[in-house]
Amino acid sequence: MIPEIGGMEVCKKMTNNLKLKNVPVLLMSSALPISSEEYKATLKNSISFSIVKGVIEKPFVIDDLLAKIKKITKIDF
């Protein structure tokens, strides 16, 4: 949790920063207002959130988190 700024604002700032605009982001949320699939579809329609590569809801299973990280980064642990 970032008390001073929301995750969406961080994504907007990263997208507008030449050094950070290609860093993949995995959003974590404890309560999505809509289903995670609808949320991801909404994000895909926004150019500002092109860096968002996935969404995971808390609480999460560590294996699911690691699988998403592996998919996004293509790193095998």
C-alpha positions in Angstrom: 0.0 0.0 0.0 1.2 3.4 -0.9 -0.4 6.0 1.4 0.5 9.2 -0.6 -0.3 7.9 -4.1 -2.4 5.2 -5.6 -1.1 2.3 -7.7 -2.9 3.7 -10.8 -1.2 7.0 -10.4 2.2 5.2 -10.1 1.5 3.4 -13.4 0.6 6.7 -15.1 3.9 8.2 -13.9 5.9 5.2 -14.9 4.3 5.1 -18.4 5.4 8.8 -18.9 9.0 8.1 -17.7 11.4 7.0 -20.4 13.5 5.0 -17.9 10.4 3.2 -16.4 7.9 2.9 -19.3 9.0 -0.6 -20.2 9.1 -2.1 -16.7 6.4 -4.7 -16.4 3.9 -4.2 -13.5 1.8 -6.8 -11.6 -1.0 -5.0 -9.7 -2.1 -6.5 -6.4 -5.4 -5.6 -4.9 -7.3 -6.7 -1.8 -10.6 -5.8 -3.2 -11.3 -5.3 -6.9 -14.5 -3.4 -7.7 -15.2 -5.8 -10.6 -13.9 -9.2 -11.6 -10.2 -9.4 -12.3 -10.9 -10.3 -15.9 -13.0 -7.1 -16.4 -10.4 -5.1 -14.5 -7.6 -6.4 -16.9 -9.8 -5.6 -19.9 -10.3 -2.1 -18.6 -6.6 -1.6 -18.1 -5.8 -3.0 -21.6 -8.0 -0.2 -23.1 -5.9 2.4 -21.4 -2.6 3.5 -23.0 -1.5 4.8 -19.6 -1.6 1.2 -18.2 0.2 -0.6 -21.0 2.9 -1.5 -18.5 0.4 -3.5 -16.4 1.0 -7.1 -17.3 -1.3 -8.8 -14.7 -3.5 -8.4 -11.8 -3.6 -10.6 -8.7 -6.1 -10.4 -5.9 -5.1 -10.7 -2.2 -5.1 -13.1 -0.5 -3.2 -15.0 -3.1 -1.5 -18.4 -3.3 2.3 -18.0 -3.5 2.5 -20.5 -6.4 0.0 -18.4 -8.4 2.0 -15.2 -7.7 5.3 -16.9 -8.8 3.6 -18.3 -11.9 2.5 -14.8 -12.9 5.9 -13.3 -12.2 7.5 -16.1 -14.2 5.2 -15.5 -17.2 5.8 -11.7 -17.1 9.5 -11.8 -16.7 10.2 -15.1 -18.5 12.5 -15.9 -15.6 12.6 -19.5 -14.5 13.0 -20.0 -10.7 
